Amino acid sequence: MNYFEVLVWPGGGTIGIILWLMSIGTVAIIVQYFIAIRRDSIVPNIFRQNVQQLLKADRYQEVIDLADQEPSFLGHIVNAGLSEAANGYPAMERAM
């Protein structure tokens, strides 16, 4: 008898069924994350371009306001960093 016969249906019984269900659930979660987590949802291109233009123009308060309204990951990072700008670069790094 090998491990496959012990752990997988029909030889695995309850443990085999649990392992199969967990495997199917894991694959479903992986597929969901591949669909949901894309570069555009983490780093929206329009937001990135707007932030770059505003930073080049030294309009930092507008960047903070824009980042505060942006629900993306990049928006949270930019908002956290620029909110600590008055405390210096090391504080900005820690906040981000």
Biopython code that builds the backbone (N, CA, C, O; Angstrom):
import numpy as np
from Bio.PDB.StructureBuilder import StructureBuilder

atoms = [
    (1, "MET", "N", (0.845, -1.178, 0.000)),
    (1, "MET", "CA", (0.000, 0.000, 0.000)),
    (1, "MET", "C", (0.899, 1.254, 0.000)),
    (1, "MET", "O", (1.842, 1.345, 0.787)),
    (2, "ASN", "N", (0.601, 2.205, -0.879)),
    (2, "ASN", "CA", (1.397, 3.422, -0.933)),
    (2, "ASN", "C", (0.600, 4.610, -0.362)),
    (2, "ASN", "O", (-0.577, 4.474, -0.031)),
    (3, "TYR", "N", (1.242, 5.741, -0.255)),
    (3, "TYR", "CA", (0.600, 6.926, 0.322)),
    (3, "TYR", "C", (-0.618, 7.373, -0.485)),
    (3, "TYR", "O", (-1.607, 7.837, 0.084)),
    (4, "PHE", "N", (-0.548, 7.235, -1.791)),
    (4, "PHE", "CA", (-1.676, 7.645, -2.629)),
    (4, "PHE", "C", (-2.928, 6.855, -2.279)),
    (4, "PHE", "O", (-4.014, 7.427, -2.180)),
    (5, "GLU", "N", (-2.790, 5.575, -2.096)),
    (5, "GLU", "CA", (-3.947, 4.737, -1.763)),
    (5, "GLU", "C", (-4.475, 5.026, -0.361)),
    (5, "GLU", "O", (-5.668, 4.865, -0.106)),
    (6, "VAL", "N", (-3.604, 5.448, 0.546)),
    (6, "VAL", "CA", (-4.018, 5.727, 1.922)),
    (6, "VAL", "C", (-4.704, 7.083, 2.024)),
    (6, "VAL", "O", (-5.711, 7.221, 2.718)),
    (7, "LEU", "N", (-4.160, 8.085, 1.334)),
    (7, "LEU", "CA", (-4.640, 9.455, 1.517)),
    (7, "LEU", "C", (-5.705, 9.901, 0.529)),
    (7, "LEU", "O", (-6.417, 10.869, 0.796)),
    (8, "VAL", "N", (-5.831, 9.228, -0.596)),
    (8, "VAL", "CA", (-6.744, 9.680, -1.634)),
    (8, "VAL", "C", (-7.887, 8.683, -1.769)),
    (8, "VAL", "O", (-7.720, 7.482, -1.556)),
    (9, "TRP", "N", (-9.031, 9.203, -2.122)),
    (9, "TRP", "CA", (-10.243, 8.407, -2.278)),
    (9, "TRP", "C", (-9.991, 7.218, -3.186)),
    (9, "TRP", "O", (-9.287, 7.419, -4.176)),
    (10, "PRO", "N", (-10.474, 6.018, -2.974)),
    (10, "PRO", "CA", (-11.349, 5.613, -1.886)),
    (10, "PRO", "C", (-10.594, 5.150, -0.650)),
    (10, "PRO", "O", (-11.202, 4.962, 0.404)),
    (11, "GLY", "N", (-9.269, 4.959, -0.756)),
    (11, "GLY", "CA", (-8.537, 4.428, 0.379)),
    (11, "GLY", "C", (-8.364, 5.408, 1.522)),
    (11, "GLY", "O", (-8.119, 4.997, 2.656)),
    (12, "GLY", "N", (-8.489, 6.701, 1.243)),
    (12, "GLY", "CA", (-8.245, 7.705, 2.264)),
    (12, "GLY", "C", (-9.415, 7.965, 3.170)),
    (12, "GLY", "O", (-9.243, 8.495, 4.268)),
    (13, "GLY", "N", (-10.582, 7.612, 2.745)),
    (13, "GLY", "CA", (-11.767, 7.838, 3.564)),
    (13, "GLY", "C", (-11.987, 9.311, 3.861)),
    (13, "GLY", "O", (-11.926, 10.147, 2.959)),
    (14, "THR", "N", (-12.239, 9.626, 5.099)),
    (14, "THR", "CA", (-12.545, 11.001, 5.504)),
    (14, "THR", "C", (-11.374, 11.938, 5.258)),
    (14, "THR", "O", (-11.558, 13.056, 4.777)),
    (15, "ILE", "N", (-10.179, 11.488, 5.583)),
    (15, "ILE", "CA", (-8.997, 12.334, 5.380)),
    (15, "ILE", "C", (-8.799, 12.611, 3.890)),
    (15, "ILE", "O", (-8.466, 13.734, 3.513)),
    (16, "GLY", "N", (-8.997, 11.614, 3.050)),
    (16, "GLY", "CA", (-8.869, 11.810, 1.609)),
    (16, "GLY", "C", (-9.861, 12.822, 1.080)),
    (16, "GLY", "O", (-9.515, 13.668, 0.255)),
    (17, "ILE", "N", (-11.095, 12.740, 1.551)),
    (17, "ILE", "CA", (-12.126, 13.695, 1.119)),
    (17, "ILE", "C", (-11.769, 15.106, 1.574)),
    (17, "ILE", "O", (-11.909, 16.063, 0.813)),
    (18, "ILE", "N", (-11.307, 15.231, 2.818)),
    (18, "ILE", "CA", (-10.923, 16.555, 3.330)),
    (18, "ILE", "C", (-9.775, 17.128, 2.511)),
    (18, "ILE", "O", (-9.786, 18.311, 2.173)),
    (19, "LEU", "N", (-8.788, 16.304, 2.191)),
    (19, "LEU", "CA", (-7.664, 16.778, 1.380)),
    (19, "LEU", "C", (-8.109, 17.208, -0.012)),
    (19, "LEU", "O", (-7.639, 18.226, -0.522)),
    (20, "TRP", "N", (-9.003, 16.454, -0.631)),
    (20, "TRP", "CA", (-9.519, 16.839, -1.947)),
    (20, "TRP", "C", (-10.270, 18.160, -1.872)),
    (20, "TRP", "O", (-10.084, 19.020, -2.733)),
    (21, "LEU", "N", (-11.111, 18.340, -0.867)),
    (21, "LEU", "CA", (-11.863, 19.593, -0.729)),
    (21, "LEU", "C", (-10.937, 20.781, -0.480)),
    (21, "LEU", "O", (-11.134, 21.864, -1.030)),
    (22, "MET", "N", (-9.928, 20.561, 0.354)),
    (22, "MET", "CA", (-8.971, 21.640, 0.608)),
    (22, "MET", "C", (-8.172, 21.981, -0.647)),
    (22, "MET", "O", (-7.876, 23.151, -0.890)),
    (23, "SER", "N", (-7.823, 20.983, -1.438)),
    (23, "SER", "CA", (-7.095, 21.222, -2.683)),
    (23, "SER", "C", (-7.942, 22.019, -3.670)),
    (23, "SER", "O", (-7.453, 22.955, -4.303)),
    (24, "ILE", "N", (-9.197, 21.648, -3.794)),
    (24, "ILE", "CA", (-10.095, 22.374, -4.698)),
    (24, "ILE", "C", (-10.279, 23.811, -4.211)),
    (24, "ILE", "O", (-10.283, 24.744, -5.013)),
    (25, "GLY", "N", (-10.430, 23.986, -2.906)),
    (25, "GLY", "CA", (-10.559, 25.337, -2.344)),
    (25, "GLY", "C", (-9.318, 26.173, -2.580)),
    (25, "GLY", "O", (-9.415, 27.358, -2.896)),
    (26, "THR", "N", (-8.159, 25.566, -2.429)),
    (26, "THR", "CA", (-6.899, 26.281, -2.657)),
    (26, "THR", "C", (-6.776, 26.730, -4.105)),
    (26, "THR", "O", (-6.391, 27.869, -4.370)),
    (27, "VAL", "N", (-7.096, 25.858, -5.034)),
    (27, "VAL", "CA", (-7.040, 26.226, -6.455)),
    (27, "VAL", "C", (-8.033, 27.352, -6.745)),
    (27, "VAL", "O", (-7.722, 28.263, -7.512)),
    (28, "ALA", "N", (-9.221, 27.304, -6.144)),
    (28, "ALA", "CA", (-10.217, 28.362, -6.351)),
    (28, "ALA", "C", (-9.708, 29.695, -5.826)),
    (28, "ALA", "O", (-9.909, 30.724, -6.471)),
    (29, "ILE", "N", (-9.057, 29.701, -4.678)),
    (29, "ILE", "CA", (-8.512, 30.946, -4.111)),
    (29, "ILE", "C", (-7.398, 31.488, -4.993)),
    (29, "ILE", "O", (-7.325, 32.695, -5.225)),
    (30, "ILE", "N", (-6.530, 30.614, -5.486)),
    (30, "ILE", "CA", (-5.440, 31.045, -6.368)),
    (30, "ILE", "C", (-6.001, 31.679, -7.635)),
    (30, "ILE", "O", (-5.526, 32.732, -8.060)),
    (31, "VAL", "N", (-6.995, 31.059, -8.237)),
    (31, "VAL", "CA", (-7.603, 31.615, -9.454)),
    (31, "VAL", "C", (-8.254, 32.965, -9.148)),
    (31, "VAL", "O", (-8.131, 33.903, -9.936)),
    (32, "GLN", "N", (-8.941, 33.068, -8.015)),
    (32, "GLN", "CA", (-9.578, 34.331, -7.640)),
    (32, "GLN", "C", (-8.541, 35.443, -7.498)),
    (32, "GLN", "O", (-8.759, 36.554, -7.981)),
    (33, "TYR", "N", (-7.415, 35.156, -6.841)),
    (33, "TYR", "CA", (-6.390, 36.175, -6.669)),
    (33, "TYR", "C", (-5.714, 36.545, -7.978)),
    (33, "TYR", "O", (-5.361, 37.708, -8.176)),
    (34, "PHE", "N", (-5.525, 35.585, -8.876)),
    (34, "PHE", "CA", (-4.967, 35.921, -10.179)),
    (34, "PHE", "C", (-5.889, 36.851, -10.951)),
    (34, "PHE", "O", (-5.422, 37.708, -11.702)),
    (35, "ILE", "N", (-7.183, 36.690, -10.772)),
    (35, "ILE", "CA", (-8.134, 37.560, -11.452)),
    (35, "ILE", "C", (-8.217, 38.923, -10.766)),
    (35, "ILE", "O", (-8.242, 39.955, -11.437)),
    (36, "ALA", "N", (-8.261, 38.932, -9.430)),
    (36, "ALA", "CA", (-8.499, 40.166, -8.681)),
    (36, "ALA", "C", (-7.254, 41.047, -8.559)),
    (36, "ALA", "O", (-7.359, 42.273, -8.609)),
    (37, "ILE", "N", (-6.091, 40.441, -8.401)),
    (37, "ILE", "CA", (-4.880, 41.219, -8.159)),
    (37, "ILE", "C", (-4.144, 41.371, -9.485)),
    (37, "ILE", "O", (-3.432, 40.476, -9.941)),
    (38, "ARG", "N", (-4.341, 42.516, -10.069)),
    (38, "ARG", "CA", (-3.668, 42.867, -11.311)),
    (38, "ARG", "C", (-2.901, 44.159, -11.067)),
    (38, "ARG", "O", (-3.152, 44.871, -10.095)),
    (39, "ARG", "N", (-1.989, 44.445, -11.937)),
    (39, "ARG", "CA", (-1.187, 45.660, -11.799)),
    (39, "ARG", "C", (-2.080, 46.903, -11.804)),
    (39, "ARG", "O", (-1.820, 47.850, -11.063)),
    (40, "ASP", "N", (-3.126, 46.908, -12.629)),
    (40, "ASP", "CA", (-3.993, 48.083, -12.719)),
    (40, "ASP", "C", (-4.773, 48.328, -11.431)),
    (40, "ASP", "O", (-5.118, 49.471, -11.134)),
    (41, "SER", "N", (-5.054, 47.286, -10.666)),
    (41, "SER", "CA", (-5.781, 47.498, -9.418)),
    (41, "SER", "C", (-4.843, 47.918, -8.287)),
    (41, "SER", "O", (-5.277, 48.572, -7.339)),
    (42, "ILE", "N", (-3.578, 47.556, -8.375)),
    (42, "ILE", "CA", (-2.611, 47.939, -7.348)),
    (42, "ILE", "C", (-1.991, 49.290, -7.673)),
    (42, "ILE", "O", (-1.838, 50.133, -6.790)),
    (43, "VAL", "N", (-1.634, 49.499, -8.937)),
    (43, "VAL", "CA", (-1.001, 50.742, -9.386)),
    (43, "VAL", "C", (-1.784, 51.252, -10.589)),
    (43, "VAL", "O", (-1.391, 50.997, -11.727)),
    (44, "PRO", "N", (-2.893, 51.972, -10.359)),
    (44, "PRO", "CA", (-3.666, 52.501, -11.492)),
    (44, "PRO", "C", (-2.828, 53.474, -12.323)),
    (44, "PRO", "O", (-2.198, 54.386, -11.788)),
    (45, "ASN", "N", (-2.835, 53.264, -13.618)),
    (45, "ASN", "CA", (-1.997, 54.051, -14.519)),
    (45, "ASN", "C", (-2.354, 55.529, -14.493)),
    (45, "ASN", "O", (-1.457, 56.371, -14.479)),
    (46, "ILE", "N", (-3.624, 55.865, -14.485)),
    (46, "ILE", "CA", (-4.051, 57.275, -14.488)),
    (46, "ILE", "C", (-3.610, 57.956, -13.205)),
    (46, "ILE", "O", (-3.102, 59.077, -13.239)),
    (47, "PHE", "N", (-3.799, 57.286, -12.069)),
    (47, "PHE", "CA", (-3.382, 57.860, -10.786)),
    (47, "PHE", "C", (-1.871, 58.074, -10.753)),
    (47, "PHE", "O", (-1.400, 59.118, -10.302)),
    (48, "ARG", "N", (-1.116, 57.093, -11.229)),
    (48, "ARG", "CA", (0.343, 57.207, -11.245)),
    (48, "ARG", "C", (0.787, 58.396, -12.092)),
    (48, "ARG", "O", (1.679, 59.144, -11.691)),
    (49, "GLN", "N", (0.170, 58.574, -13.260)),
    (49, "GLN", "CA", (0.532, 59.693, -14.127)),
    (49, "GLN", "C", (0.181, 61.026, -13.484)),
    (49, "GLN", "O", (0.959, 61.978, -13.557)),
    (50, "ASN", "N", (-0.990, 61.099, -12.851)),
    (50, "ASN", "CA", (-1.386, 62.340, -12.185)),
    (50, "ASN", "C", (-0.439, 62.686, -11.046)),
    (50, "ASN", "O", (-0.065, 63.848, -10.883)),
    (51, "VAL", "N", (-0.050, 61.698, -10.261)),
    (51, "VAL", "CA", (0.877, 61.939, -9.152)),
    (51, "VAL", "C", (2.219, 62.411, -9.684)),
    (51, "VAL", "O", (2.807, 63.345, -9.138)),
    (52, "GLN", "N", (2.709, 61.785, -10.734)),
    (52, "GLN", "CA", (3.990, 62.202, -11.300)),
    (52, "GLN", "C", (3.942, 63.646, -11.799)),
    (52, "GLN", "O", (4.877, 64.411, -11.564)),
    (53, "GLN", "N", (2.867, 64.024, -12.481)),
    (53, "GLN", "CA", (2.739, 65.396, -12.982)),
    (53, "GLN", "C", (2.654, 66.401, -11.840)),
    (53, "GLN", "O", (3.287, 67.456, -11.891)),
    (54, "LEU", "N", (1.877, 66.081, -10.815)),
    (54, "LEU", "CA", (1.745, 66.995, -9.682)),
    (54, "LEU", "C", (3.049, 67.121, -8.901)),
    (54, "LEU", "O", (3.381, 68.211, -8.435)),
    (55, "LEU", "N", (3.789, 66.037, -8.750)),
    (55, "LEU", "CA", (5.066, 66.104, -8.044)),
    (55, "LEU", "C", (6.087, 66.919, -8.829)),
    (55, "LEU", "O", (6.875, 67.653, -8.233)),
    (56, "LYS", "N", (6.089, 66.802, -10.159)),
    (56, "LYS", "CA", (7.000, 67.599, -10.978)),
    (56, "LYS", "C", (6.687, 69.085, -10.862)),
    (56, "LYS", "O", (7.577, 69.929, -10.965)),
    (57, "ALA", "N", (5.400, 69.396, -10.643)),
    (57, "ALA", "CA", (4.980, 70.793, -10.513)),
    (57, "ALA", "C", (5.055, 71.278, -9.064)),
    (57, "ALA", "O", (4.632, 72.397, -8.776)),
    (58, "ASP", "N", (5.581, 70.465, -8.150)),
    (58, "ASP", "CA", (5.702, 70.804, -6.725)),
    (58, "ASP", "C", (4.363, 71.149, -6.089)),
    (58, "ASP", "O", (4.286, 72.061, -5.266)),
    (59, "ARG", "N", (3.316, 70.436, -6.457)),
    (59, "ARG", "CA", (1.974, 70.647, -5.892)),
    (59, "ARG", "C", (1.658, 69.484, -4.948)),
    (59, "ARG", "O", (0.827, 68.621, -5.233)),
    (60, "TYR", "N", (2.360, 69.502, -3.814)),
    (60, "TYR", "CA", (2.315, 68.367, -2.886)),
    (60, "TYR", "C", (0.972, 68.219, -2.181)),
    (60, "TYR", "O", (0.510, 67.099, -1.964)),
    (61, "GLN", "N", (0.348, 69.322, -1.824)),
    (61, "GLN", "CA", (-0.947, 69.226, -1.145)),
    (61, "GLN", "C", (-1.995, 68.585, -2.063)),
    (61, "GLN", "O", (-2.845, 67.827, -1.598)),
    (62, "GLU", "N", (-1.935, 68.884, -3.345)),
    (62, "GLU", "CA", (-2.864, 68.268, -4.284)),
    (62, "GLU", "C", (-2.602, 66.759, -4.414)),
    (62, "GLU", "O", (-3.534, 65.973, -4.587)),
    (63, "VAL", "N", (-1.330, 66.370, -4.328)),
    (63, "VAL", "CA", (-1.002, 64.941, -4.366)),
    (63, "VAL", "C", (-1.569, 64.248, -3.137)),
    (63, "VAL", "O", (-2.110, 63.147, -3.241)),
    (64, "ILE", "N", (-1.451, 64.882, -1.970)),
    (64, "ILE", "CA", (-1.994, 64.306, -0.736)),
    (64, "ILE", "C", (-3.504, 64.168, -0.842)),
    (64, "ILE", "O", (-4.063, 63.133, -0.477)),
    (65, "ASP", "N", (-4.164, 65.202, -1.338)),
    (65, "ASP", "CA", (-5.621, 65.154, -1.487)),
    (65, "ASP", "C", (-6.041, 64.073, -2.487)),
    (65, "ASP", "O", (-7.004, 63.343, -2.252)),
    (66, "LEU", "N", (-5.319, 63.980, -3.592)),
    (66, "LEU", "CA", (-5.617, 62.966, -4.606)),
    (66, "LEU", "C", (-5.387, 61.564, -4.053)),
    (66, "LEU", "O", (-6.195, 60.662, -4.277)),
    (67, "ALA", "N", (-4.289, 61.384, -3.334)),
    (67, "ALA", "CA", (-3.977, 60.070, -2.762)),
    (67, "ALA", "C", (-4.968, 59.685, -1.673)),
    (67, "ALA", "O", (-5.252, 58.502, -1.482)),
    (68, "ASP", "N", (-5.493, 60.665, -0.966)),
    (68, "ASP", "CA", (-6.459, 60.395, 0.095)),
    (68, "ASP", "C", (-7.767, 59.844, -0.479)),
    (68, "ASP", "O", (-8.464, 59.075, 0.183)),
    (69, "GLN", "N", (-8.093, 60.236, -1.700)),
    (69, "GLN", "CA", (-9.326, 59.784, -2.336)),
    (69, "GLN", "C", (-9.139, 58.477, -3.120)),
    (69, "GLN", "O", (-10.124, 57.846, -3.504)),
    (70, "GLU", "N", (-7.898, 58.070, -3.360)),
    (70, "GLU", "CA", (-7.605, 56.881, -4.171)),
    (70, "GLU", "C", (-7.615, 55.631, -3.300)),
    (70, "GLU", "O", (-6.855, 55.555, -2.335)),
    (71, "PRO", "N", (-8.471, 54.634, -3.620)),
    (71, "PRO", "CA", (-8.553, 53.425, -2.789)),
    (71, "PRO", "C", (-7.497, 52.367, -3.114)),
    (71, "PRO", "O", (-7.490, 51.304, -2.493)),
    (72, "SER", "N", (-6.609, 52.634, -4.067)),
    (72, "SER", "CA", (-5.637, 51.615, -4.468)),
    (72, "SER", "C", (-4.481, 51.530, -3.466)),
    (72, "SER", "O", (-4.327, 52.377, -2.586)),
    (73, "PHE", "N", (-3.685, 50.492, -3.631)),
    (73, "PHE", "CA", (-2.510, 50.280, -2.794)),
    (73, "PHE", "C", (-1.545, 51.451, -2.933)),
    (73, "PHE", "O", (-1.031, 51.954, -1.934)),
    (74, "LEU", "N", (-1.300, 51.884, -4.159)),
    (74, "LEU", "CA", (-0.395, 53.008, -4.396)),
    (74, "LEU", "C", (-0.909, 54.270, -3.723)),
    (74, "LEU", "O", (-0.118, 55.045, -3.185)),
    (75, "GLY", "N", (-2.218, 54.491, -3.743)),
    (75, "GLY", "CA", (-2.795, 55.663, -3.087)),
    (75, "GLY", "C", (-2.528, 55.675, -1.596)),
    (75, "GLY", "O", (-2.216, 56.722, -1.030)),
    (76, "HIS", "N", (-2.648, 54.524, -0.955)),
    (76, "HIS", "CA", (-2.382, 54.435, 0.481)),
    (76, "HIS", "C", (-0.902, 54.693, 0.790)),
    (76, "HIS", "O", (-0.579, 55.363, 1.770)),
    (77, "ILE", "N", (-0.015, 54.165, -0.040)),
    (77, "ILE", "CA", (1.422, 54.338, 0.173)),
    (77, "ILE", "C", (1.823, 55.801, -0.012)),
    (77, "ILE", "O", (2.552, 56.356, 0.810)),
    (78, "VAL", "N", (1.348, 56.421, -1.086)),
    (78, "VAL", "CA", (1.678, 57.826, -1.345)),
    (78, "VAL", "C", (1.118, 58.717, -0.237)),
    (78, "VAL", "O", (1.802, 59.626, 0.234)),
    (79, "ASN", "N", (-0.097, 58.465, 0.171)),
    (79, "ASN", "CA", (-0.719, 59.255, 1.221)),
    (79, "ASN", "C", (0.058, 59.120, 2.532)),
    (79, "ASN", "O", (0.301, 60.119, 3.209)),
    (80, "ALA", "N", (0.444, 57.914, 2.892)),
    (80, "ALA", "CA", (1.195, 57.702, 4.129)),
    (80, "ALA", "C", (2.543, 58.413, 4.093)),
    (80, "ALA", "O", (2.949, 59.035, 5.074)),
    (81, "GLY", "N", (3.227, 58.319, 2.968)),
    (81, "GLY", "CA", (4.539, 58.952, 2.861)),
    (81, "GLY", "C", (4.477, 60.462, 2.896)),
    (81, "GLY", "O", (5.234, 61.097, 3.629)),
    (82, "LEU", "N", (3.586, 61.045, 2.116)),
    (82, "LEU", "CA", (3.515, 62.502, 2.045)),
    (82, "LEU", "C", (2.910, 63.115, 3.306)),
    (82, "LEU", "O", (3.156, 64.286, 3.598)),
    (83, "SER", "N", (2.134, 62.355, 4.044)),
    (83, "SER", "CA", (1.588, 62.875, 5.299)),
    (83, "SER", "C", (2.691, 63.108, 6.328)),
    (83, "SER", "O", (2.524, 63.914, 7.243)),
    (84, "GLU", "N", (3.808, 62.413, 6.186)),
    (84, "GLU", "CA", (4.944, 62.563, 7.106)),
    (84, "GLU", "C", (6.051, 63.437, 6.522)),
    (84, "GLU", "O", (7.154, 63.470, 7.066)),
    (85, "ALA", "N", (5.783, 64.137, 5.439)),
    (85, "ALA", "CA", (6.815, 64.937, 4.776)),
    (85, "ALA", "C", (7.394, 66.012, 5.684)),
    (85, "ALA", "O", (8.577, 66.335, 5.571)),
    (86, "ALA", "N", (6.602, 66.564, 6.568)),
    (86, "ALA", "CA", (7.089, 67.623, 7.464)),
    (86, "ALA", "C", (8.136, 67.088, 8.439)),
    (86, "ALA", "O", (8.924, 67.864, 8.980)),
    (87, "ASN", "N", (8.155, 65.790, 8.670)),
    (87, "ASN", "CA", (9.096, 65.190, 9.623)),
    (87, "ASN", "C", (10.367, 64.672, 8.965)),
    (87, "ASN", "O", (11.216, 64.095, 9.643)),
    (88, "GLY", "N", (10.514, 64.864, 7.671)),
    (88, "GLY", "CA", (11.730, 64.470, 6.973)),
    (88, "GLY", "C", (11.596, 63.150, 6.233)),
    (88, "GLY", "O", (10.626, 62.407, 6.390)),
    (89, "TYR", "N", (12.609, 62.891, 5.420)),
    (89, "TYR", "CA", (12.606, 61.709, 4.558)),
    (89, "TYR", "C", (12.591, 60.395, 5.334)),
    (89, "TYR", "O", (11.855, 59.485, 4.954)),
    (90, "PRO", "N", (13.378, 60.258, 6.415)),
    (90, "PRO", "CA", (13.327, 58.983, 7.166)),
    (90, "PRO", "C", (11.925, 58.684, 7.712)),
    (90, "PRO", "O", (11.499, 57.530, 7.728)),
    (91, "ALA", "N", (11.215, 59.720, 8.156)),
    (91, "ALA", "CA", (9.843, 59.515, 8.655)),
    (91, "ALA", "C", (8.917, 59.089, 7.516)),
    (91, "ALA", "O", (8.019, 58.270, 7.713)),
    (92, "MET", "N", (9.139, 59.645, 6.329)),
    (92, "MET", "CA", (8.334, 59.247, 5.178)),
    (92, "MET", "C", (8.567, 57.786, 4.835)),
    (92, "MET", "O", (7.624, 57.050, 4.544)),
    (93, "GLU", "N", (9.831, 57.368, 4.869)),
    (93, "GLU", "CA", (10.154, 55.958, 4.586)),
    (93, "GLU", "C", (9.487, 55.034, 5.596)),
    (93, "GLU", "O", (8.923, 54.006, 5.222)),
    (94, "ARG", "N", (9.550, 55.396, 6.873)),
    (94, "ARG", "CA", (8.929, 54.556, 7.900)),
    (94, "ARG", "C", (7.421, 54.484, 7.708)),
    (94, "ARG", "O", (6.823, 53.423, 7.885)),
    (95, "ALA", "N", (6.803, 55.600, 7.349)),
    (95, "ALA", "CA", (5.353, 55.629, 7.166)),
    (95, "ALA", "C", (4.935, 54.757, 5.989)),
    (95, "ALA", "O", (3.905, 54.083, 6.028)),
    (96, "MET", "N", (5.758, 54.786, 4.939)),
    (96, "MET", "CA", (5.418, 53.978, 3.766)),
    (96, "MET", "C", (5.666, 52.528, 4.049)),
    (96, "MET", "O", (5.440, 51.682, 3.184)),
]
sb = StructureBuilder()
sb.init_structure("model")
sb.init_model(0)
sb.init_chain("A")
sb.init_seg("    ")
for serial, (resi, resn, name, xyz) in enumerate(atoms, 1):
    if name == "N":
        sb.init_residue(resn, " ", resi, " ")
    sb.init_atom(name, np.array(xyz, "f"), 0.0, 1.0, " ", f" {name:<3s}", serial, name[0])
structure = sb.get_structure()
